[in-house]
Amino acid sequence: MSGEPPADQAGTAPALEISEDGTWRPAPAPPPPAAVPFPAAPPPEPTGEEKVDAALGRLAELARLPVSEHVAVFEDVHRRLQDVLTSVDQETAGPPTPRPPGPGIVPARPDGRP
């Protein structure tokens, strides 16, 4: 035993320890750091739209779900919000609202002459 662990190619000592027989061996890996939970996000403020609030309410589930399941929640919230927007578009669909002529367009004369 030389008293010094062998150096790696970069000249630094690898993580080694002396075994019972006096030889160098790799040191055990350090334990992984303890998982620190992220604080829960505050709930979203109510919008007054029941379907929008229900969709956004699903975001509260993220704090207790593994990251691998977050995408499914985001996709569900996105789909629900799209459905709400689609329903709003369908409710407001109707005949177009007449608009005044734009610049350079001469309105028709009341008597119908060009």
TAPE-V428093 format. One record per pair of residues at least 6 apart in sequence whose ideal C-beta (glycine too) atoms are under 7 Angstrom apart, sorted by the first residue. I is the first residue (numbers start at 1). J is the second residue. D is the distance in whole Angstrom. If there is no record, write none. Layout:
# TAPE-V428093
i: (I;I)
j: (J;J)
d: (D;D)
This chain:
# TAPE-V428093
i: (1;1;5;5;5;5;6;7;8;15;15;16;16;16;16;17;17;18;19;38;40;43;44;44;46;47;49;51;51;52;52;55;55;55;56;58;58;58;59;61;62;62;65;101)
j: (22;23;13;14;16;24;24;13;14;26;27;24;25;26;27;25;27;24;25;63;63;60;56;59;53;53;84;80;84;81;84;77;80;81;77;73;76;77;77;73;70;73;73;107)
d: (5;7;5;7;4;5;7;6;5;7;4;5;7;6;6;6;5;6;5;7;4;6;4;7;5;6;7;7;5;7;6;5;4;5;7;6;6;5;6;6;6;6;7;5)
